[in-house]
Amino acid sequence: MILAKVHTTPKQRDEFRLLVAIRFACLMALAKGHTDPMDCPRVQVRCAELVKHFAYHHPSPAFYRQFIRHTGELGLNFSLRFTEPQQGLYGKVMVWRNDSQAVTNVHPLHTMTTATPVGR
């Protein structure tokens, strides 16, 4: 949705504005040296604005399909997930970087290669 060229409803335009603000804050966080965008106060403020927006407005069907109960792309380098609130008004937004080198908790996949015997 963030890369969509045509936003047909005012609700989608509001969501687009909030998502672009989060993405820009994430890019600025990387430029300032943060490895995790959620460590940056600017990203936290932008995510809080999105959470507040959804406390009072229902998400559009496009946003719901892409970001609620799913992890959706926020540009090429970031992912966003919105978790709906179990109680109360406020949900939770998580943003992280899509970096294959940053993955540390995944066991490496062994591929079928010819191995050279030890000692030869």
HUWOLIN-V334837 format. One record per backbone hydrogen bond with DSSP energy under -1.0 kcal/mol. NH is the residue of the N-H (numbers start at 0). CO is the residue of the C=O. If there is no record, write none. Layout:
((NH | CO) (NH | CO))
This chain:
((3 | 0) (12 | 8) (13 | 9) (14 | 10) (15 | 11) (16 | 12) (17 | 13) (18 | 14) (19 | 15) (20 | 16) (21 | 17) (22 | 18) (23 | 19) (24 | 20) (25 | 21) (26 | 22) (27 | 23) (28 | 24) (29 | 25) (30 | 26) (31 | 27) (32 | 29) (33 | 28) (38 | 35) (39 | 36) (43 | 39) (44 | 40) (45 | 41) (46 | 42) (47 | 43) (48 | 44) (49 | 45) (50 | 46) (51 | 47) (52 | 48) (53 | 49) (56 | 52) (63 | 59) (64 | 60) (65 | 61) (66 | 62) (68 | 81) (71 | 79) (73 | 77) (78 | 95) (79 | 71) (80 | 93) (81 | 66) (82 | 91) (91 | 82) (93 | 80) (95 | 78) (97 | 76) (98 | 96) (101 | 98) (112 | 110) (119 | 116))
